Amino acid sequence: MSNLSFTRFARVAFTGLMLTFAFPALAQSDGRSVGDASGGQAVELTARPALVLAGSADWEEGFAKLNKAFADLRTAMDRANLKPAGRPMAVFVDTDDQGFKFQAMLPLEAAPPATPSFPAPIKLGETPAGKTMKFEHRSAYDDIDSTYEAITAYLDEKGIEAKPVFVEQYLNDVTTADDTALQVDIFVFVK
């Protein structure tokens, strides 16, 4: 995948102000800049049982739709007396200039012995598995485009070819896209 197509693919998958490209990267508390992908590391993801909710959003409503999907998954998990085993994640499955399709996931401690009934469109599934490169985003969701630009540059520099699949795992909960306390691990699947 070329630098331009991966960047476009990544950018389309997120709400965020496109203005981030016009300004220099912001400093983070650890001294790195908001788009610093220098910490990329190879990680093999293993499939785990998860509650899954498929959805779609346009750019402007993406952050709110993801947060709502995670809240709906937590409610369904609690009603079914299931236990979480990890932080929420979003798998981005299709993108275009208007918006994106995603699978919001909440990893479970174990698959239930009998499949509980979940409100549509929530279903039981698995988290993605495979060879990835893991990167960190530690700033507002509005600034995530800078991190994807840095990821693209890193992959190009290292000659790593990416698949059109990536996952964001949200390590903490924030309620607004401009909250700079957000911590996201980004997993880019590689060939």
C-alpha positions in Angstrom: 0.0 0.0 0.0 1.5 3.3 -0.9 2.1 6.1 1.5 -0.7 8.2 0.1 -3.3 5.4 0.1 -2.5 4.3 3.6 -2.6 7.8 4.9 -6.0 8.4 3.2 -7.3 5.1 4.5 -6.1 5.9 8.0 -7.4 9.5 7.9 -10.8 8.6 6.7 -11.3 6.2 9.6 -11.3 8.9 12.2 -13.2 12.0 13.2 -10.9 14.8 13.8 -10.1 18.2 12.6 -8.2 18.1 9.3 -6.5 21.3 10.5 -4.0 19.2 12.4 -1.9 18.9 9.2 -1.6 22.7 9.0 0.0 23.1 12.4 3.3 21.7 13.9 3.0 18.6 16.2 2.1 19.4 19.8 4.4 18.3 22.6 3.3 15.4 24.8 4.1 15.0 28.5 6.8 12.4 27.8 8.7 14.8 25.4 7.6 13.1 22.2 5.4 15.0 19.7 1.8 14.0 19.0 2.5 12.1 15.8 5.7 10.5 17.1 5.7 6.9 15.8 9.3 6.2 16.7 8.1 3.6 19.2 6.6 1.2 16.7 7.0 -2.4 17.8 6.1 -5.8 16.3 3.2 -7.4 18.1 1.3 -10.7 17.3 -2.3 -10.3 18.3 -4.2 -13.4 19.5 -7.9 -13.8 18.9 -10.0 -13.5 22.1 -13.8 -13.8 22.6 -15.5 -10.5 22.3 -18.8 -8.7 22.1 -19.1 -7.0 18.7 -21.2 -4.2 17.5 -20.9 -3.2 13.8 -21.6 0.4 12.9 -20.9 3.2 10.6 -20.3 6.9 11.0 -19.4 10.0 9.1 -16.4 12.0 10.1 -18.1 14.5 12.3 -19.9 12.0 14.4 -17.3 9.2 14.5 -15.9 9.8 18.0 -19.4 10.0 19.5 -20.6 6.9 17.6 -17.7 4.8 18.8 -18.3 5.9 22.5 -22.0 5.0 22.2 -21.1 1.6 20.7 -18.8 0.9 23.6 -21.5 2.0 26.1 -24.0 -0.3 24.4 -21.5 -3.2 24.5 -20.9 -2.6 28.2 -24.6 -2.6 28.9 -25.1 -5.9 27.0 -22.1 -7.5 28.8 -23.4 -6.5 32.2 -26.9 -7.8 31.4 -25.4 -11.2 30.3 -23.2 -11.3 33.4 -20.1 -11.5 31.3 -16.7 -10.2 32.4 -14.4 -8.0 30.4 -10.8 -8.9 29.7 -9.3 -5.9 28.3 -10.0 -2.4 26.9 -12.5 -1.6 24.2 -11.2 -1.6 20.6 -12.4 -0.6 17.2 -11.6 -2.5 14.0 -11.9 -0.3 10.9 -13.3 -2.4 8.1 -14.2 0.1 5.3 -13.6 3.8 4.7 -14.3 6.5 2.2 -14.3 10.3 2.0 -17.7 10.6 3.8 -17.1 8.2 6.7 -16.2 4.7 7.9 -17.6 1.3 8.9 -16.3 -0.2 12.1 -16.7 -3.1 14.5 -16.6 -1.9 18.1 -15.4 -4.7 20.4 -15.2 -5.4 24.0 -12.9 -8.4 24.8 -14.4 -11.0 27.2 -12.7 -13.1 29.9 -14.2 -16.2 28.3 -16.8 -17.1 25.8 -20.0 -17.9 27.5 -20.9 -21.6 27.7 -24.3 -20.9 26.1 -24.7 -18.0 23.8 -26.8 -15.3 25.5 -29.3 -13.3 23.6 -28.1 -9.8 22.8 -30.0 -6.9 21.4 -29.4 -6.5 17.6 -26.9 -5.7 16.2 -24.6 -6.9 19.1 -23.2 -10.4 18.7 -20.6 -12.7 20.0 -17.4 -12.8 18.0 -13.6 -12.6 18.3 -11.0 -9.9 18.3 -8.7 -9.8 15.2 -5.5 -11.9 15.2 -2.3 -11.6 13.3 1.0 -9.9 12.8 0.9 -6.1 13.6 3.0 -3.1 14.3 1.9 -1.3 17.5 2.0 2.4 17.8 0.9 4.8 20.6 -1.2 7.9 20.4 -1.2 10.0 23.6 -3.3 13.1 23.0 -6.7 14.2 21.9 -8.6 12.1 19.3 -8.8 15.3 17.3 -5.0 15.0 16.9 -4.9 11.3 15.8 -4.3 12.2 12.2 -0.8 13.4 13.1 0.0 10.0 14.6 -1.3 8.2 11.4 0.9 10.5 9.3 3.9 9.5 11.5 3.0 5.8 11.3 2.8 6.0 7.5 6.3 7.7 7.4 7.7 5.0 9.8 6.3 2.1 7.7 7.6 3.7 4.5 11.1 4.3 6.0 11.3 0.7 7.3 9.9 -0.8 4.1 7.0 -2.4 5.9 3.9 -3.2 3.9 0.6 -2.6 5.7 -2.7 -4.4 5.1 -5.8 -2.3 4.9 -6.8 -3.4 8.5 -6.0 -1.5 11.6 -7.3 -1.5 15.2 -7.5 1.1 17.8 -7.5 0.0 21.5 -8.7 2.7 23.9 -6.7 2.5 27.1 -8.7 5.0 29.0 -12.2 6.6 28.8 -12.7 10.2 27.6 -15.9 11.9 26.7 -14.8 14.4 24.2 -12.6 14.3 21.1 -10.5 17.2 22.3 -9.5 15.6 25.7 -5.7 15.4 25.7 -5.7 12.7 28.3 -6.7 10.1 25.7 -4.4 7.0 25.3 -4.8 4.8 22.3 -2.7 1.9 21.0 -2.9 1.6 17.3 -2.3 -1.8 15.7 -1.5 -1.8 11.9 -1.7 -5.3 10.4 1.3 -6.0 8.2 2.1 -8.5 5.4 
